[in-house]
Amino acid sequence: MTNLITGLIGVAGVCAFLGILLWWIKAAPLIIICVLVMALLIYDFYQSLRANGNGTT
């Protein structure tokens, strides 16, 4: 359960940071890179939760 909570806090923090960054800098290459980074972050978070059994061993 701890991995889920801390992971969601981390994902929300990165989304907030990149969202503010993209709000001020509206460049197509930056948008593409940020979308790909967020997709990889969410995929890795999902894989991490599946591998650990959601924090319970």
N, C-alpha and C positions, 0 to 999 in steps of 0.2 A: 504494500500500500504506500510505503514511503517513496518508492521509485515513481509511482504514478503521480503523487502530489508534487514532488520536487521537479519531475519532468514537465508537468503542466505549467508550473511556475516558470521554468526555464524557457519553454516554448513560447509562452505568453510574453516574456521579457524580450526575446529575440524578435517576435512579431511586432511588438510595440516599437522597438528600436528601428527595425527596417521600415516599418510603416511611416514613422516620422521622417526617416531619411528619404524615402520615396516621395513623400509629400512635398519636400522642399526641392529635391533634385529630380526633375521629370525627364530623364534620359532613357531612351529605349534599351540600350545595352544594360544599364543598371537595373532596370525593371526585370529584364530576362534573367540576369544573374541572381537577383534576389528571389525570384519565383523558383528558380532551380534549387537554390540553397534551402529555401523553406520546404520544398518537396523532399529533399534529401534529409533534412532535419526531422520531419514528421515520419518519414519511412524508418529512419534509424530509431526513433523513439518507439514506434510500433514494434519493431523487431526486438528491441531491448525489453519491452514489456512481455512479449511472447516468450523470450528465452528465459527470463527470470521467473516466470509464473506470477507476474504482477507483484513481485516483492516478497512473496511467501515461499519459503523453502521447506 
